[in-house]
Amino acid sequence: VKTNLATITVSGAHSDVGKTTVVEGLLKELKGWACLKVTLLHNGSCPTGRDCGACDKMSSRFSIVSDKKITEERGKDTWRFKKAGAKKVLWLRAKPAGLKQGLKKAISMFSGEGEKGTRGLIIEGTSVLKYLKPDLAILVQKKNSVLKPSAKEVLKKVDLILTM
């Protein structure tokens, strides 16, 4: 997957390591950047045990959420990105088989003609590194993190490891 924008990915060793906090910090410093939240669906069952709605069943291979009623819902990661200064925020929800195609489509929505002035794109997601070569890839972990399988797979593609 190619993009004509400068791209930073923020991946995590596992859930709740501080990915969103790192993205917020980047957005506060990098004016004019946009943000893409990527959630890989787990067939309707959440691996974290939380009921945030992200893993709800979906009939298509991927879905790109741009509805501000959803992306700007108070407390959600996408709301935090917008509040931190993201020029535009989208949320890609994808089944594993639809991730590459969904990523290509979502990225194209940031580099279209209406996005002049967007300086770069920050993508929060781990599995995206299978299909994307960002300008900077950051992995966030805690001191004693045990890497989830997708984090182990992309470890060689990471430029920087932040321990929170």
Secondary structure, DSSP 4 states (H G I P E B T S, - for coil): ---SSEEEEEEESSTTSSHHHHHHHHHHHSTTEEEEEEEE--TT--TT----STT---SSSEEEE--HHHHT-TTSHHHHHHHTT-S-EEEEEE-GGGHHHHHHHHHHTTSSGGGTT--EEEEE-SGGGGT---SEEEEEE-TTPPPPHHHHHHGGG-SEEEE-
